[in-house]
């Protein structure tokens, strides 16, 4: 959750295994999709592995993750203007 109230939540689906519900909500925004927690690329980890690897980021290096159906993507990097924080871009298609 950001200080301005924008919040990203990722929860397992109740209807099937390997499925997640992704919500991005703020004051005037609500976006939600249902997708997989597996990546579209064989060499990339599942979503939980992506988040675990973000802790190992170095400045100037970004990590990307794309869901198997390619409707949910994340990109993480360090920003020298905000030490100690990870800059996370979220795509919901």
Secondary structure by P-SEA (a helix, b strand, c coil): cccccbbbbbbbbcccccbbbbbbbcccbbbbbbbbccccccccccaaaaaaacccccccbbbbbbcccccbbbbbbbbcccccbbbbbbbcc
